[in-house]
Amino acid sequence: MSKKRHIVLVAVIAGLISVSYAFFKTVIEGDFVVVNTVPAAVSE
Amino acid sequence: MNNLLCPDAVPSFLNVFDFSVAPSLLFYSYIPILVLSLFVGLFIFFSSKSSQIHAVVFWFIFAFAFWVADVLILWTAAQVSLIMFFWQILALIETAMYLLGFYLVYSFGQVKETSWRYLIALIIPFFLVAAAVPTTYNVTSFDLQNCEAVTGMLWNYLYIFEALGIFASAYIAISRFRKGEIVIALTRQYRFIVAGTLFFLSGFTITNALGDATKLYSINLYGPIGMLVFVCFLGYVMVQYEAFGVKVLGARAVMTFLVVLISSQYFFVTSNINYVLVTFTLVLTFVFGYLLVKSVQREVEQRQHIEQLASELEKANASQVTLIHFITHQIKGFVAKSRNIFSMALEGDFGPVGPELKPMLQAGFDSDTKGAGVIQEILNAANIKSGKVTYTMKPFDLRPLIEDTMNYLHASASEKNVKVSLDLGASPMKILGDRAQLMNVFKNVIDNSIKYTPQGEVHISITPEPGKKMILFAIKDTGIGITPEDMKNLFTEGGHGKDSVKVNVESTGFGLYIVKQIVDAHKGHVWAESEGAGKGTQFYVELPAA
């Protein structure tokens, strides 16, 4: 495998790790902040 | 928080998606563009799996398709956690798309291969964005009332990075053009690829930035339309410079596009009658689309076959011309040698010639002279056909040329007792042309008239045509005439009249072909008129006045 293919492969793996972590944290664990939860009409 | 839904969202499809919120334009513009671009991308990828540039184009289109799919989910998903996740990965997809677009402009048509060090430098932004994806630098929080993510500072840098990418691509493309650093055969393709890529990327950045700044996300919907321009340019490059199968691809693409467009209506139809109508249209499109693709495929196959035959014919023609050259050159040498021997014998170089032998030697000499003339005519035709003849255009008076030609042919006219009259006018008739080649033209035309006039007369005239800025040469004879059938083959290569050989046994059939080729090269016209067999012929040669 050429050096260029290695570099692309490393980038793809890094991207997949990052996306998988985001999926786990956000979708599975629901670990994120929700703002503006009260409707504007109710807040009056 | 995992099952939290956006306010008013009703996840009707798969308990996840709500199509009622998204604008219609989203489905009408995004889905067909997504399918069409993926279709072209896959076609390019599979047309040459080993080509690096094919892979770059494919991944560029694929990244775009991924982005479109992501945005479709953002508009239609009802679950907050899902929307949040797809917002998070959007930055990474966009970065990959811009890097691939830049790499496409950078590497397409390059003489030198891109080094791996350069690739590492190029890929660093991707690593940085990948690291930021799950963090609050990318998406800080989720705004429940507006059902959208609140983007972090990464997005400001992303727009700067995108703008820089576009400017760098444009700069590289312009400097490559100026320095001529593109493979010559790919220069034209490069223009289209660069223009398509830059148009798409700039439109994409501008619409996204405007949409985000004004919070009017309907502006964002227009960005991906630029991909259509890129795909169209790519399609043009493929049609113009590449494979035969592209026409079939076009037909398939149109069919796929129509099917997707019609299918997208299933998202909006509510009544049963509309369901039936859409299904009916879809089935009809399938049937006619299939027939269209089949017929285009057949046409392409036939064209391929014709082009193959044409190329074989061209090769056969070229080898035929070479063969004619070889044979005629060889024979010309033998005939010239034998003619010289007859000439020397006639002049008494080999001793005194008796009265019984002399007519035989003269007949031999005359026969060789005619033979050399015939061979020269065939050689001239072959030279003209292969484009080996060059013309030296100069202005000169046509009248002395006709007089010189007549002096040359006077003996053959007298021999046949054909009366030749000339009407060359009083003032000079200046034309622009190659004197030696035109001498050949008039020799052929006048000699033709004399040869095909067993008895009677030949009249030659030259008249100016001031309105057309041309000079008209006309020759009228009272000879055997030309039938309408023979008229069709008159100026063709080796074209003989049906009975012409009976009158002129030495005809090669190349004389008038040569005349037409030379006159055409002078931007003139040559034609003949005859009322039929036995009614004489008029030949006309029209040449540009100087």
Boltz contact constraints between the chains, C-beta under 6 A:
constraints:
  - contact:
      token1: [A, 3]
      token2: [B, 116]
      max_distance: 6.0
  - contact:
      token1: [A, 4]
      token2: [B, 116]
      max_distance: 6.0
  - contact:
      token1: [A, 4]
      token2: [B, 119]
      max_distance: 6.0
  - contact:
      token1: [A, 7]
      token2: [B, 119]
      max_distance: 6.0
  - contact:
      token1: [A, 7]
      token2: [B, 120]
      max_distance: 6.0
  - contact:
      token1: [A, 11]
      token2: [B, 123]
      max_distance: 6.0
  - contact:
      token1: [A, 11]
      token2: [B, 126]
      max_distance: 6.0
  - contact:
      token1: [A, 14]
      token2: [B, 127]
      max_distance: 6.0
  - contact:
      token1: [A, 14]
      token2: [B, 130]
      max_distance: 6.0
  - contact:
      token1: [A, 15]
      token2: [B, 130]
      max_distance: 6.0
  - contact:
      token1: [A, 18]
      token2: [B, 130]
      max_distance: 6.0
  - contact:
      token1: [A, 18]
      token2: [B, 133]
      max_distance: 6.0
  - contact:
      token1: [A, 19]
      token2: [B, 89]
      max_distance: 6.0
  - contact:
      token1: [A, 21]
      token2: [B, 134]
      max_distance: 6.0
  - contact:
      token1: [A, 22]
      token2: [B, 88]
      max_distance: 6.0
  - contact:
      token1: [A, 22]
      token2: [B, 133]
      max_distance: 6.0
  - contact:
      token1: [A, 22]
      token2: [B, 134]
      max_distance: 6.0
  - contact:
      token1: [A, 23]
      token2: [B, 85]
      max_distance: 6.0
  - contact:
      token1: [A, 25]
      token2: [B, 134]
      max_distance: 6.0
  - contact:
      token1: [A, 26]
      token2: [B, 81]
      max_distance: 6.0
  - contact:
      token1: [A, 26]
      token2: [B, 84]
      max_distance: 6.0
  - contact:
      token1: [A, 26]
      token2: [B, 85]
      max_distance: 6.0
  - contact:
      token1: [A, 27]
      token2: [B, 81]
      max_distance: 6.0
  - contact:
      token1: [A, 27]
      token2: [B, 85]
      max_distance: 6.0
  - contact:
      token1: [A, 30]
      token2: [B, 1]
      max_distance: 6.0
  - contact:
      token1: [A, 30]
      token2: [B, 2]
      max_distance: 6.0
  - contact:
      token1: [A, 30]
      token2: [B, 81]
      max_distance: 6.0
  - contact:
      token1: [A, 32]
      token2: [B, 84]
      max_distance: 6.0
  - contact:
      token1: [A, 33]
      token2: [B, 141]
      max_distance: 6.0
  - contact:
      token1: [A, 34]
      token2: [B, 142]
      max_distance: 6.0
  - contact:
      token1: [A, 34]
      token2: [B, 144]
      max_distance: 6.0
  - contact:
      token1: [A, 35]
      token2: [B, 141]
      max_distance: 6.0
  - contact:
      token1: [A, 35]
      token2: [B, 143]
      max_distance: 6.0
  - contact:
      token1: [A, 36]
      token2: [B, 143]
      max_distance: 6.0
  - contact:
      token1: [A, 36]
      token2: [B, 144]
      max_distance: 6.0
  - contact:
      token1: [A, 36]
      token2: [B, 145]
      max_distance: 6.0
  - contact:
      token1: [A, 37]
      token2: [B, 144]
      max_distance: 6.0
